[in-house]
Amino acid sequence: MSPGILEIAKEKDEEDLDYLEIEIYKDLEFWKGVGVPIISSIPFAFLVLLWTGYENGNFVVSCFCFFFLWVLIGLSLAINAQIIKRKRYSLGSYVSTILGIIIGVASGYYFVSYIFSISGWN
């Protein structure tokens, strides 16, 4: 069985522990860059849903607002993080932006194909 992170860290001396802490911190910066655009776009999409109401397909408008804001916030954070030289955070924001585009396009395609299948268009 391979040793865990804690067992490896116990075997290292003080200087190597500092390096290990730096690597974990860098990974945390990447995941912050991925998560912040997603989490920060949820309240705005919820506000759009509240403003427009729950009927007549406004949930779909709120979902598209969520994906649009996800991409917009992710791209702006990525550019801003690149300016202030936080490379891991910038990379995470770019990854989040790409994920938002892919999931948004796939959801839009699914929604449009569902609408066409209901209306009878082939």
WOKADA-V351482 format. One record per residue. N is the residue number from 1. RES is the residue in one small letter. SS is DSSP state (a for helix, b for strand, c for the rest). PSI is psi in radians with two decimals (999 if undefined). D_FIRST is the distance of its C-alpha to the first C-alpha in Angstrom with 2 decimals. Layout:
BEGIN
n=N res=RES ss=SS psi=PSI d_first=D_FIRST
n=N res=RES ss=SS psi=PSI d_first=D_FIRST
END
This chain:
BEGIN
n=1 res=m ss=c psi=2.38 d_first=0.00
n=2 res=s ss=c psi=2.60 d_first=3.78
n=3 res=p ss=c psi=2.59 d_first=6.55
n=4 res=g ss=c psi=3.11 d_first=9.12
n=5 res=i ss=a psi=-0.70 d_first=12.72
n=6 res=l ss=a psi=-0.66 d_first=14.10
n=7 res=e ss=a psi=-0.68 d_first=12.02
n=8 res=i ss=a psi=-0.73 d_first=13.00
n=9 res=a ss=a psi=-0.58 d_first=16.47
n=10 res=k ss=a psi=-0.54 d_first=16.93
n=11 res=e ss=a psi=-0.40 d_first=16.49
n=12 res=k ss=c psi=2.78 d_first=19.08
n=13 res=d ss=c psi=-3.03 d_first=22.78
n=14 res=e ss=a psi=-0.73 d_first=25.36
n=15 res=e ss=a psi=-0.68 d_first=26.19
n=16 res=d ss=a psi=-0.55 d_first=22.71
n=17 res=l ss=a psi=-0.66 d_first=22.40
n=18 res=d ss=a psi=-0.70 d_first=25.63
n=19 res=y ss=a psi=-0.71 d_first=24.38
n=20 res=l ss=a psi=-0.71 d_first=21.32
n=21 res=e ss=a psi=-0.65 d_first=23.84
n=22 res=i ss=a psi=-0.74 d_first=26.10
n=23 res=e ss=a psi=-0.72 d_first=23.56
n=24 res=i ss=a psi=-0.69 d_first=22.74
n=25 res=y ss=a psi=-0.69 d_first=26.53
n=26 res=k ss=a psi=-0.70 d_first=27.20
n=27 res=d ss=a psi=-0.64 d_first=24.92
n=28 res=l ss=a psi=-0.67 d_first=26.76
n=29 res=e ss=a psi=-0.71 d_first=30.02
n=30 res=f ss=a psi=-0.82 d_first=29.11
n=31 res=w ss=a psi=-0.50 d_first=28.37
n=32 res=k ss=a psi=-0.72 d_first=31.58
n=33 res=g ss=a psi=-0.57 d_first=33.41
n=34 res=v ss=a psi=-0.73 d_first=32.14
n=35 res=g ss=a psi=-0.56 d_first=32.86
n=36 res=v ss=a psi=-0.77 d_first=36.14
n=37 res=p ss=a psi=-0.62 d_first=38.32
n=38 res=i ss=a psi=-0.86 d_first=37.14
n=39 res=i ss=a psi=-0.64 d_first=37.58
n=40 res=s ss=a psi=-0.31 d_first=40.87
n=41 res=s ss=a psi=-0.28 d_first=42.46
n=42 res=i ss=a psi=-0.84 d_first=42.00
n=43 res=p ss=a psi=-0.63 d_first=44.81
n=44 res=f ss=a psi=-0.70 d_first=47.24
n=45 res=a ss=a psi=-0.64 d_first=46.73
n=46 res=f ss=a psi=-0.68 d_first=47.25
n=47 res=l ss=a psi=-0.69 d_first=50.45
n=48 res=v ss=a psi=-0.70 d_first=51.70
n=49 res=l ss=a psi=-0.70 d_first=51.12
n=50 res=l ss=a psi=-0.68 d_first=53.09
n=51 res=w ss=a psi=-0.65 d_first=55.90
n=52 res=t ss=a psi=-0.32 d_first=56.40
n=53 res=g ss=c psi=3.02 d_first=56.01
n=54 res=y ss=c psi=-0.13 d_first=54.00
n=55 res=e ss=c psi=2.96 d_first=56.38
n=56 res=n ss=c psi=0.65 d_first=57.25
n=57 res=g ss=c psi=0.35 d_first=53.81
n=58 res=n ss=a psi=-0.27 d_first=53.30
n=59 res=f ss=a psi=-0.64 d_first=49.66
n=60 res=v ss=a psi=-0.71 d_first=49.23
n=61 res=v ss=a psi=-0.71 d_first=50.99
n=62 res=s ss=a psi=-0.68 d_first=48.65
n=63 res=c ss=a psi=-0.76 d_first=45.58
n=64 res=f ss=a psi=-0.58 d_first=47.03
n=65 res=c ss=a psi=-0.71 d_first=47.85
n=66 res=f ss=a psi=-0.84 d_first=44.22
n=67 res=f ss=a psi=-0.68 d_first=42.99
n=68 res=f ss=a psi=-0.80 d_first=45.79
n=69 res=l ss=a psi=-0.61 d_first=45.06
n=70 res=w ss=a psi=-0.83 d_first=41.31
n=71 res=v ss=a psi=-0.76 d_first=42.09
n=72 res=l ss=a psi=-0.82 d_first=44.87
n=73 res=i ss=a psi=-0.70 d_first=42.96
n=74 res=g ss=a psi=-0.75 d_first=39.86
n=75 res=l ss=a psi=-0.72 d_first=42.07
n=76 res=s ss=a psi=-0.67 d_first=44.05
n=77 res=l ss=a psi=-0.63 d_first=41.01
n=78 res=a ss=a psi=-0.77 d_first=39.53
n=79 res=i ss=a psi=-0.74 d_first=42.83
n=80 res=n ss=a psi=-0.73 d_first=43.26
n=81 res=a ss=a psi=-0.53 d_first=39.79
n=82 res=q ss=a psi=-0.61 d_first=40.51
n=83 res=i ss=a psi=-0.73 d_first=43.78
n=84 res=i ss=c psi=0.19 d_first=42.26
n=85 res=k ss=c psi=0.85 d_first=39.43
n=86 res=r ss=c psi=1.48 d_first=36.38
n=87 res=k ss=a psi=-0.74 d_first=34.63
n=88 res=r ss=a psi=-0.72 d_first=31.43
n=89 res=y ss=a psi=-0.72 d_first=33.61
n=90 res=s ss=a psi=-0.75 d_first=35.98
n=91 res=l ss=a psi=-0.74 d_first=33.31
n=92 res=g ss=a psi=-0.67 d_first=32.04
n=93 res=s ss=a psi=-0.66 d_first=35.66
n=94 res=y ss=a psi=-0.72 d_first=36.31
n=95 res=v ss=a psi=-0.74 d_first=33.33
n=96 res=s ss=a psi=-0.70 d_first=34.68
n=97 res=t ss=a psi=-0.78 d_first=38.13
n=98 res=i ss=a psi=-0.73 d_first=37.04
n=99 res=l ss=a psi=-0.72 d_first=35.18
n=100 res=g ss=a psi=-0.72 d_first=38.36
n=101 res=i ss=a psi=-0.81 d_first=40.52
n=102 res=i ss=a psi=-0.85 d_first=38.46
n=103 res=i ss=a psi=-0.66 d_first=38.15
n=104 res=g ss=a psi=-0.76 d_first=41.79
n=105 res=v ss=a psi=-0.74 d_first=43.14
n=106 res=a ss=a psi=-0.72 d_first=41.19
n=107 res=s ss=a psi=-0.71 d_first=42.44
n=108 res=g ss=a psi=-0.74 d_first=45.95
n=109 res=y ss=a psi=-0.75 d_first=45.93
n=110 res=y ss=a psi=-0.74 d_first=44.80
n=111 res=f ss=a psi=-0.79 d_first=47.49
n=112 res=v ss=a psi=-0.73 d_first=50.24
n=113 res=s ss=a psi=-0.59 d_first=49.44
n=114 res=y ss=a psi=-0.75 d_first=49.47
n=115 res=i ss=a psi=-0.76 d_first=52.85
n=116 res=f ss=a psi=-0.58 d_first=54.26
n=117 res=s ss=a psi=-0.56 d_first=53.13
n=118 res=i ss=a psi=-0.73 d_first=54.87
n=119 res=s ss=a psi=-0.22 d_first=58.04
n=120 res=g ss=c psi=0.12 d_first=58.34
n=121 res=w ss=c psi=2.38 d_first=58.08
n=122 res=n ss=c psi=999 d_first=56.61
END
